[in-house]
Amino acid sequence: MSLQGKAAIITGGGRGIGFESARLLAEQGVNIVVVDPGGARDGSPEDSSPADDAVKVLESMGVKALAVKESVADFDTAGEIVRLCVDQFGSCDILINSAGLLRERMVWNMSEAEWSGVVNVHLNGTFNMSRHAAGYMREQKFGRIITMGSDAWRGTIGQANYGAAKGGIYSLTRALARELGKYGVTANTICPTAATRLTLDQRVKDGFRKRLEAGLITEARYNEVVNMPQPEYIAPLVAYLVSEDAANVNGQCFRAEGTRVSVMAEPYEKAAIFKANGSEKFSHDELADLIPRILLADYTNPAPAAEDA
Ligand SMILES: NC(=O)c1ccc[n+]([C@@H]2O[C@H](COP(=O)([O-])OP(=O)(O)OC[C@H]3O[C@@H](n4cnc5c(N)ncnc54)[C@H](O)[C@@H]3O)[C@@H](O)[C@H]2O)c1
């Protein structure tokens, strides 16, 4: 089925992965609300918004497009954005949550504002938009929700706020999939890797150059980072997941980087210990023996205590 005439909301659609997804959907005749207040990489305000520029490009491709320069972090605003999409384009069929910012800090130095600023845009913003879109999608018995995760959800250094928000987004997406699936609405997460100002601004490049010069990373790793594939490589996966062809793909987490796409395994319980009689509690000594020997038999501590810390 063609996406011609469908209506999409793309948060963070002014730049990076959101913008490249918007361009590919516009090629397929999708009308698009671009939600992007602009702002620096850490969310601090800037004079201009990339949403206007994105809308000009989309309109020049022959589709209808609207710029909304508001933040997804506000619950009521998210509701107004979804209503605007329905009022102007007649429906709300596709929601791509691609808004993002970063405020890196080791956890012992992280301020409450650094924590909540990131969680508000990523996790709360994804909830706010999905929550309001879900009502329309459920009623019309069609909808596609894409959320942006990140490898950071698996554990990161200096990005506890971002990693926690992305883990929350993955869990939220799995819940959306299960609640909305029977109404013809799917929700899937993409963990992308792409050269955008979020991942590869000059500060990041300088940091990797310093690490290379200090012998902390190899030349191969340095080249891999600075030659990261462009965000337009993520857009085809987005366009596939919102299409009719992906009607049965729901609650999944994909990784995408350049010409490679993979899917994460379902989280599962990999080993268990239990007391045969079903009522006696484990003793401390039993746990100290069984957990390392049985449950963690093939495990490596990701950050063991170091003498030079
Ligand atoms: N680029 C990567 O390698 C990578 C890796 C993992 C995850 N991601 C995720 O992909 C998504 C897109 O990131 P990107 O790399 O394209 O970055 P980007 O900075 O190019 O685009 C993000 C856009 O979100 C907008 N934005 C920021 N705060 C907003 C808010 N409150 N409301 C609406 N829009 C807001 C920004 O103005 C920006 O235009 C993000 O969720 C990011 O965390 C990207």
The ligand as a Gaussian input file, in Angstrom:
#p B3LYP/6-31G(d) Opt

LIG

0 1
 N       22.843000      10.094000      15.422000
 C       23.058000       8.986000      16.112000
 O       24.064000       8.266000      15.902000
 C       22.091000       8.551000      17.166000
 C       22.459000       7.475000      17.973000
 C       21.563000       7.007000      18.915000
 C       20.335000       7.633000      19.049000
 N       20.002000       8.709000      18.266000
 C       18.698000       9.321000      18.465000
 O       18.094000       9.671000      17.240000
 C       17.273000      10.828000      17.426000
 C       17.646000      11.879000      16.381000
 O       18.952000      12.359000      16.656000
 P       19.895000      12.997000      15.543000
 O       21.167000      12.269000      15.622000
 O       19.167000      13.127000      14.273000
 O       20.173000      14.434000      16.205000
 P       19.953000      15.925000      15.672000
 O       20.480000      16.818000      16.734000
 O       20.481000      16.085000      14.302000
 O       18.344000      16.049000      15.615000
 C       17.572000      16.114000      16.768000
 C       16.577000      17.252000      16.613000
 O       15.722000      17.267000      17.768000
 C       15.394000      18.618000      18.031000
 N       14.923000      18.772000      19.397000
 C       15.669000      18.942000      20.526000
 N       14.867000      19.122000      21.574000
 C       13.585000      19.060000      21.120000
 C       12.329000      19.163000      21.740000
 N       12.226000      19.419000      23.057000
 N       11.209000      19.039000      20.987000
 C       11.295000      18.793000      19.655000
 N       12.482000      18.706000      18.998000
 C       13.608000      18.832000      19.735000
 C       16.699000      19.356000      17.765000
 O       16.475000      20.763000      17.556000
 C       17.240000      18.644000      16.545000
 O       16.875000      19.319000      15.346000
 C       17.490000      11.272000      18.869000
 O       16.460000      10.766000      19.680000
 C       18.785000      10.619000      19.250000
 O       18.898000      10.399000      20.642000
 C       20.868000       9.180000      17.339000

